[in-house]
Amino acid sequence: MRWEGQRQSDNVEDRRRMSPRGMAIGGGGALIILIVGLLLGFDPNQIAQLLNNPQGAGGGGGPGPAANEPESPEEIRSLEFAKTILAFTEDVWGEQFRQAGERYEKPRMVLFSEQAETGCGVAPSAVGPFYCPADRTVYLDPTFFAALRDHLGGSSAEFSQAYVIAHEVGHHVQNLLGYSQIVDEKRQTASKVEANRWSVRLELQADYLAGVWAHYGQEKFKFIEDGDIDAAIKSANAIGDDRLQKRATGFVSPEKFTHGTSAQRVKWFRSGLKSGDLSHLKAIFEMDDEEL
């Protein structure tokens, strides 16, 4: 991915050298820990131990950098990368909102180690990158990207990292457009199975938005190189609910899906990348399960 030398966002805060405080993991956070852990090849028994004893596990992210040590080249590069990718999303979504006669409110991004205090509660690094609608901020521990790079291999892993950030920024776009509120309202009255169905739609829509971002970002910045799209699709394919459940339990329970199958995630990312058509967002919410 071509990103070096481009504009960097001013909306990134680096907390990686701040000392973490105590944390608590709720049921939703526990599910994400399980998903991310399985994606990166963690032993399910180790994940269970983390969930049962989060304090002793150190947040699942290992010790962060010492405050009195100079920044390593990897730390500097990860910060520059995060700032640049966020700037790419700011430019693309700013232009798309202007064309629609609206103003794009930029999200913030926080880089952290071990755990982070957010508007949505205290989260360990093991939850992976996430968006908090309460404070309109994307949170990520860059060590997640190091694991993703090791999992995928090659320089094309950088575009997979950009896809992850674009997916989380996609949740911010959903928040601005009102789709997140629709799902929140459904969750308040729906059964667990029905709430999961709406969660799947929200996640697939975020995958679609990541594809839309890549569509217009490539037109504007020409940042995609050979192998990048395949790497992003490999990432999307690896984190489908069906594959994660199969790996964790040996069988698949569609009623427990919250993010969509591997095929669905790849389908909607590809669709957004190919079309760049934001008018399809509503359709994702209105489709029957079979159509998704």
C-alpha positions in Angstrom: 0.0 0.0 0.0 1.3 3.5 -0.9 0.8 5.7 2.1 4.1 7.3 3.1 4.5 11.0 2.5 0.8 11.7 2.5 -1.1 14.1 4.8 -1.5 13.0 8.4 -4.6 13.6 10.5 -4.4 15.8 13.6 -7.2 13.8 15.3 -5.0 10.9 16.6 -4.0 10.7 20.2 -1.2 8.4 21.3 -1.7 6.9 24.7 0.6 3.9 24.4 2.9 5.2 27.2 0.2 6.0 29.7 -0.2 3.6 32.7 -3.4 1.6 32.4 -5.8 1.3 35.3 -8.1 -1.5 36.4 -10.6 -2.9 33.8 -13.8 -4.8 33.6 -14.9 -6.9 30.6 -18.6 -7.2 29.8 -20.3 -9.9 27.8 -19.9 -8.1 24.5 -16.3 -7.4 25.1 -15.8 -11.1 26.0 -17.2 -12.1 22.7 -14.9 -9.8 20.8 -11.9 -11.1 22.7 -12.9 -14.6 21.7 -13.2 -13.6 18.0 -9.9 -11.7 17.8 -8.1 -14.4 19.8 -9.3 -17.1 17.5 -8.4 -15.1 14.4 -4.8 -14.7 15.7 -4.5 -18.3 16.6 -4.8 -18.1 20.4 -5.6 -21.2 22.4 -9.3 -21.1 23.4 -8.3 -22.2 26.9 -6.0 -19.3 27.3 -8.8 -16.9 26.1 -11.1 -18.4 28.7 -8.5 -17.8 31.4 -8.2 -14.2 30.3 -11.9 -13.7 30.5 -12.1 -15.3 34.0 -9.1 -13.4 35.3 -8.6 -10.2 33.3 -6.6 -8.4 36.0 -4.0 -11.1 36.2 -3.8 -11.3 32.4 -2.6 -7.8 32.1 -5.3 -6.8 29.6 -4.2 -9.4 27.0 -1.9 -7.0 25.3 1.4 -7.5 27.2 3.4 -4.7 28.8 3.3 -1.4 27.0 6.3 0.8 26.2 8.0 2.4 29.1 7.4 6.2 29.3 11.1 7.0 29.7 12.3 4.9 26.7 12.8 6.6 23.3 10.2 5.7 20.7 11.2 2.7 18.6 11.1 2.9 14.8 8.1 0.6 14.8 6.2 2.8 17.2 6.9 5.9 15.1 5.9 4.1 11.9 2.6 2.7 13.4 1.7 6.2 14.6 2.4 7.7 11.1 0.5 4.9 9.5 -2.6 5.4 11.7 -2.5 9.2 11.1 -2.2 8.8 7.4 -5.0 6.2 7.0 -7.3 8.3 9.2 -6.5 11.3 7.0 -7.4 9.2 3.9 -10.8 8.4 5.5 -11.3 12.1 6.5 -10.7 13.2 2.9 -12.9 10.6 1.3 -15.8 10.9 3.6 -15.5 14.7 3.8 -15.9 14.8 0.0 -18.8 12.3 0.0 -20.7 14.2 2.6 -20.2 17.5 0.8 -21.6 16.0 -2.4 -24.7 15.0 -0.4 -25.0 18.5 1.0 -23.9 17.5 4.5 -20.9 18.2 6.7 -18.7 15.3 7.8 -17.8 15.3 11.5 -14.4 13.7 11.8 -13.9 10.9 14.4 -10.9 10.8 16.7 -8.5 7.9 17.0 -6.7 6.7 20.1 -3.7 4.4 20.1 -3.2 2.5 23.3 -1.4 -0.3 25.0 -2.9 -2.9 27.3 -6.2 -1.1 27.9 -8.1 2.1 27.3 -10.6 4.2 29.1 -13.4 5.1 26.6 -16.8 6.6 26.5 -18.1 3.1 26.2 -16.2 1.7 29.3 -12.7 0.4 29.9 -11.5 -2.0 27.2 -8.4 -4.3 27.1 -6.3 -4.5 24.0 -7.5 -8.0 23.4 -10.8 -6.7 22.1 -9.0 -5.5 19.0 -9.8 -2.2 17.1 -13.3 -0.8 17.9 -15.4 2.3 17.5 -17.1 3.9 20.5 -20.2 5.9 19.4 -20.4 7.6 22.8 -17.2 9.6 22.2 -17.0 9.1 18.4 -13.6 7.6 18.7 -11.8 4.7 17.1 -9.6 2.8 19.5 -6.8 0.4 18.6 -3.6 -1.2 20.0 -1.1 -1.3 17.1 0.2 -4.6 18.4 -3.0 -6.1 16.9 -1.7 -5.0 13.5 1.7 -6.7 14.2 -0.2 -9.9 14.8 -2.3 -9.4 11.7 0.9 -8.9 9.7 2.4 -12.1 11.0 -0.9 -13.9 10.3 -1.1 -12.7 6.7 2.5 -12.1 5.8 4.0 -9.7 3.3 3.7 -5.9 2.8 0.2 -6.2 1.6 -0.8 -6.7 5.2 -0.7 -2.9 5.5 -3.8 -2.6 3.3 -5.5 -5.2 5.5 -4.7 -2.9 8.4 -6.2 0.0 6.5 -9.3 -2.0 5.8 -9.7 -2.7 9.6 -9.5 1.1 10.3 -11.8 1.9 7.4 -14.3 -0.7 8.8 -14.3 1.1 12.2 -14.6 4.5 10.6 -17.5 2.9 8.7 -19.2 2.5 12.1 -18.7 6.2 12.6 -20.3 7.0 9.3 -23.2 4.7 10.3 -23.5 6.7 13.5 -23.7 10.0 11.7 -26.2 8.7 9.2 -28.5 7.2 11.9 -28.1 3.5 11.2 -26.4 2.8 14.5 -29.4 4.3 16.3 -31.8 2.1 14.3 -30.0 -1.0 15.5 -29.7 0.2 19.1 -33.5 0.7 19.2 -34.1 -2.8 17.7 -31.8 -4.3 20.3 -33.8 -2.8 23.2 -37.0 -4.7 22.3 -35.9 -7.6 20.2 -35.0 -11.1 21.2 -31.3 -12.1 21.4 -31.6 -13.9 18.0 -33.3 -10.9 16.4 -30.8 -8.5 17.9 -28.0 -10.6 16.4 -29.6 -10.4 13.0 -29.5 -6.6 13.2 -25.9 -6.7 14.4 -25.0 -8.7 11.3 -26.5 -6.0 9.1 -24.6 -3.3 10.9 -21.3 -5.1 10.5 -21.9 -6.0 6.8 -22.8 -2.4 6.2 -19.5 -1.3 7.8 -17.7 -3.8 5.5 -19.5 -2.2 2.5 -18.5 1.3 3.7 -14.9 0.1 4.0 -15.1 -1.0 0.4 -16.7 2.4 -0.7 -13.8 4.2 1.1 -11.3 2.1 -0.8 -13.1 2.8 -4.1 -12.9 6.6 -3.8 -9.6 6.5 -2.0 -8.0 4.7 -4.9 -9.5 7.2 -7.3 -8.1 10.1 -5.3 -4.8 8.7 -3.9 -3.9 5.6 -6.0 -2.8 3.9 -2.8 -3.7 0.3 -3.7 -0.9 -2.0 -5.0 -0.8 -5.5 -6.4 -1.9 -8.0 -3.7 -3.6 -5.4 -1.5 -7.1 -6.3 -2.3 -6.4 -10.0 -2.0 -5.0 -9.4 1.5 -8.0 -7.4 2.6 -10.3 -10.1 1.3 -8.3 -12.7 3.2 -8.8 -10.7 6.4 -12.5 -10.4 5.8 -12.8 -14.1 5.0 -10.9 -15.0 8.1 -13.2 -13.2 10.5 -16.6 -14.5 9.4 -18.8 -15.9 12.2 -19.0 -19.3 10.6 -15.3 -19.8 10.4 -14.7 -18.5 13.9 -17.4 -20.6 15.4 -16.2 -23.7 13.5 -12.7 -23.2 14.7 -13.8 -22.6 18.3 -16.5 -25.2 18.8 -16.4 -27.5 15.8 -19.9 -26.5 14.6 -21.8 -23.5 13.4 -24.8 -21.7 15.1 -26.2 -19.2 12.6 -28.6 -17.8 15.3 -25.5 -16.6 17.2 -23.9 -14.8 14.2 -23.2 -11.1 15.0 -20.8 -10.1 12.2 -21.9 -12.2 9.2 -20.3 -15.2 7.5 -17.0 -15.1 5.7 -18.7 -15.1 2.3 -21.0 -12.2 3.4 -18.2 -10.1 4.6 -16.2 -10.6 1.5 -19.2 -10.0 -0.7 -20.1 -6.7 0.8 -16.6 -5.4 0.9 -16.2 -6.3 -2.7 -19.5 -4.7 -3.6 -18.6 -1.4 -2.0 -15.1 -1.4 -3.6 -16.6 -2.1 -7.0 -19.6 0.3 -7.0 -18.8 3.1 -4.5 -22.6 3.5 -4.4 -23.8 4.8 -1.0 -27.5 4.3 -2.1 -27.1 0.6 -1.3 -26.7 1.2 2.4 -30.4 1.2 3.1 -30.9 -2.0 1.0 -28.5 -3.9 3.3 -30.9 -3.2 6.2 -34.0 -4.2 4.2 -32.8 -7.4 2.7 -34.0 -10.8 3.9 -31.4 -13.0 5.5 -31.1 -15.2 2.4 -30.3 -12.2 0.2 -27.5 -11.0 2.4 
